[in-house]
Amino acid sequence: MKHQVLVCDDELAQVQGLAEMLERAIVIQDDERQGKLGFLGYYTSYAATLQAVTDHQVTGGIYFLDIELSPKQYDRTGLDLAEAIKRQDPKAQIIFVTTHDELALMTFHRRIGALDYIIKDSTRSEFQGRITEALALALENIATSHTAQKYTFTYKIGHKIYNENIDDVVCIVTTERPHRLRLYKVDGIAEFNGNLKELVEQSEFLHPISQSCIVNAKNIKSIDLKERKILFVNGEFEYFPRRSLKQVKHLIDELGKIQ
């Protein structure tokens, strides 16, 4: 998967110069990262940048944004753009480029979570070095995030998103309501909308034992093949059909690896 790099600055000369430096930095990083970066382009306005993110469905993009972006106080700034990008691309890596380092404090107040700040008023070689470093940092941050996600189970209830450590997930079963699932955790229960098949495809830790139940092998206490019953560490249990014996025997192998 390529991570797209975008630049936005309302001064054409500035954005073109920054784009040239970024293309050099991408070449350097691609020698080490095996072509994981792509340059989507440079833009001179809030609207054009956001449109590019939407049109190309950018995920895990790396954005170099001018904080000021417009001299007109009533226009949208780079801070507004960063917030809008984060809504479209939650994995976005934001790097602000500014002539005023004190503006960096504003990003903390607005909880944008910028990865870095690069001051424009530096020598060309220093500026190039900072851009190259910021690009490398963004890639490292993305890689770390992916590793953390691998061990996290994420679900949504209403407008809230919840992240559970995969070790706390016991099993997930269907309910009487269509597309409604019940999550059994080590310390509780939650219900959310979802699809069991999709969850299995998304996680290497969840295994189906029937059409109505998927389980985390780490939280199986015992398996009774005669009664076709699985007992979990939280006291819950699930029965499985005869046709699922093959999958359950695979789970026994998984348990052996874990223990």
C-alpha positions in Angstrom: 0.0 0.0 0.0 1.4 3.4 -1.0 1.0 6.3 1.4 0.2 9.5 -0.5 2.0 12.7 0.2 0.1 16.0 -0.2 1.2 19.7 0.2 -0.9 22.8 0.7 0.3 26.4 0.9 -1.6 29.4 -0.6 1.7 30.9 -1.9 2.4 29.2 -5.3 6.2 29.7 -5.1 6.3 28.2 -1.6 4.2 25.2 -2.4 6.2 24.4 -5.6 9.5 24.7 -3.7 8.2 22.4 -1.0 6.9 19.9 -3.5 10.3 19.7 -5.1 12.0 19.0 -1.8 9.4 16.4 -1.0 9.9 14.6 -4.2 13.6 14.4 -3.4 12.8 13.1 0.1 10.4 10.5 -1.3 13.2 9.2 -3.6 15.5 8.8 -0.6 12.8 7.1 1.5 11.7 4.8 -1.3 15.2 3.4 -1.5 14.8 2.2 2.1 11.0 1.6 2.1 10.6 -0.1 -1.2 8.2 2.2 -2.9 5.8 2.8 -0.1 5.3 6.5 -0.9 3.5 8.4 -3.7 3.3 12.1 -4.3 -0.4 13.1 -4.9 0.4 16.7 -5.7 0.4 20.2 -4.3 -2.5 22.5 -3.7 -3.0 26.2 -2.9 -6.4 26.1 -1.1 -8.4 24.4 1.6 -11.1 23.3 -0.9 -8.7 21.8 -3.5 -6.7 19.8 -0.9 -9.8 18.4 0.8 -11.3 17.5 -2.6 -8.1 15.6 -3.5 -8.3 13.6 -0.3 -12.0 12.8 -0.9 -11.6 12.0 -4.7 -8.6 9.7 -4.1 -10.0 8.2 -0.9 -6.6 8.8 0.8 -5.9 6.6 3.9 -2.8 7.0 6.0 -1.8 10.0 4.0 1.1 12.4 4.9 0.2 16.0 4.7 2.5 19.1 4.8 0.2 22.1 5.5 0.9 25.8 5.9 -0.7 26.8 9.3 -1.5 30.3 8.1 -2.8 29.3 4.7 -4.6 32.6 4.2 -3.9 36.2 5.2 -7.7 36.8 5.5 -8.9 36.3 9.0 -12.3 35.0 7.9 -10.9 32.3 5.6 -10.1 28.8 6.7 -6.6 28.1 8.0 -4.3 25.2 7.9 -5.6 24.2 11.3 -9.2 24.0 9.9 -7.9 22.0 7.0 -6.0 19.6 9.3 -9.2 18.9 11.3 -11.2 18.3 8.1 -8.5 15.9 6.8 -8.6 14.0 10.1 -12.3 13.5 9.7 -11.8 12.1 6.2 -8.5 10.2 6.9 -8.3 9.3 10.6 -4.8 7.8 10.1 -3.5 11.1 8.6 0.0 12.2 9.5 0.0 16.0 9.8 3.2 18.1 9.5 2.8 21.9 9.7 5.0 24.3 7.9 5.0 27.8 9.4 6.9 31.0 9.6 5.7 31.5 13.2 6.7 28.7 15.6 4.4 30.2 18.3 1.4 29.1 16.2 2.3 25.5 17.0 0.7 26.0 20.4 -2.6 26.5 18.7 -2.5 22.9 17.4 -2.4 21.7 21.0 -5.4 23.7 22.0 -7.4 22.3 19.1 -6.1 18.8 19.7 -5.0 18.2 16.1 -2.1 16.0 17.1 0.5 17.3 14.5 3.5 15.0 14.0 6.0 17.8 13.5 6.4 21.6 12.8 8.9 22.9 10.2 9.9 26.5 10.3 10.1 28.2 6.8 12.8 30.7 7.9 15.7 28.3 7.7 18.4 27.6 5.1 17.5 25.4 2.1 19.6 22.5 3.2 18.2 22.7 6.8 14.7 22.8 5.3 15.3 19.8 3.1 16.8 17.9 6.0 13.7 18.6 8.2 11.3 17.5 5.4 13.2 14.3 4.9 13.2 13.6 8.7 9.5 14.4 9.0 8.7 12.0 6.2 10.7 9.2 7.8 9.0 10.0 11.2 5.5 9.8 9.5 6.3 6.4 8.0 7.5 5.1 11.4 4.4 6.4 13.1 2.1 4.7 10.5 4.0 1.4 10.9 3.7 1.6 14.7 0.0 2.4 14.4 -0.6 -0.6 12.2 1.2 -2.9 14.7 -1.0 -1.6 17.6 -4.1 -2.0 15.5 -3.2 -5.7 14.8 -3.7 -6.4 18.5 -6.8 -4.2 19.0 -10.5 -5.1 18.3 -12.4 -2.0 17.3 -16.2 -1.6 17.2 -18.7 1.3 17.1 -21.7 2.0 19.2 -23.7 5.0 18.0 -21.2 7.8 17.4 -18.6 6.3 19.8 -15.7 4.1 18.7 -14.3 1.6 21.2 -10.9 -0.1 21.1 -10.5 -3.4 23.1 -7.2 -5.2 23.6 -7.7 -8.4 21.6 -6.7 -10.4 24.8 -9.9 -9.2 26.5 -12.2 -10.4 23.7 -13.7 -13.8 24.6 -16.2 -14.4 21.8 -18.8 -12.7 19.5 -22.2 -14.1 18.8 -25.2 -13.1 16.7 -28.4 -11.9 18.3 -32.1 -12.1 17.5 -31.8 -8.7 15.7 -30.4 -8.7 12.2 -26.8 -7.5 11.9 -26.6 -7.1 15.7 -23.7 -8.8 17.4 -23.0 -9.4 21.1 -19.4 -9.1 22.3 -18.4 -11.1 25.4 -15.3 -9.7 27.0 -13.3 -10.9 30.0 -15.0 -8.2 32.1 -18.3 -7.5 30.4 -20.7 -7.5 27.5 -21.3 -5.0 24.6 -23.6 -5.0 21.6 -22.9 -3.4 18.2 -23.8 -3.7 14.6 -21.6 -5.9 12.4 -21.0 -9.0 10.4 -19.2 -12.1 11.8 -17.7 -13.1 8.4 -16.2 -9.6 8.0 -14.7 -9.7 11.5 -13.0 -13.0 10.8 -11.5 -11.6 7.7 -10.2 -8.6 9.5 -8.6 -10.4 12.5 -6.2 -13.3 12.6 -7.2 -13.9 16.3 -10.9 -14.6 15.7 -12.1 -18.0 14.6 -15.5 -19.3 13.6 -17.0 -22.3 15.5 -20.4 -21.9 13.9 -22.4 -19.5 11.7 -23.4 -17.7 14.8 -20.2 -17.5 16.9 -16.6 -16.6 16.5 -14.0 -17.0 19.3 -10.6 -15.9 20.6 -8.6 -19.1 21.2 -6.6 -17.3 23.9 -9.7 -17.2 26.1 -10.9 -20.8 25.8 -10.7 -22.6 29.0 -11.6 -26.1 27.7 -13.1 -27.9 24.7 -15.3 -30.9 25.1 -15.5 -32.7 21.7 -18.0 -35.3 22.9 -20.5 -32.7 24.1 -19.4 -30.3 21.4 -19.0 -27.5 24.0 -16.5 -24.8 24.5 -16.0 -23.2 27.9 -14.4 -19.8 28.2 -12.3 -18.1 30.9 -15.2 -15.8 31.9 -17.6 -18.7 32.5 -19.5 -18.4 29.3 -19.9 -21.4 27.0 -21.0 -22.1 23.5 -22.0 -25.3 21.7 -20.8 -26.0 18.2 -22.4 -28.2 15.4 -20.9 -31.5 14.3 -19.9 -29.9 10.9 -17.6 -27.5 12.8 -15.4 -30.3 14.3 -12.6 -29.6 11.8 -12.5 -25.9 12.8 -12.6 -26.7 16.5 -9.8 -29.2 16.2 -7.8 -26.4 14.5 -8.6 -24.3 17.6 -7.2 -27.1 19.8 -3.9 -26.8 17.8 -4.1 -23.0 18.4 -4.5 -23.6 22.1 -1.4 -25.8 22.2 0.6 -23.0 20.6 -0.6 -20.4 23.0 -0.1 -22.6 26.1 
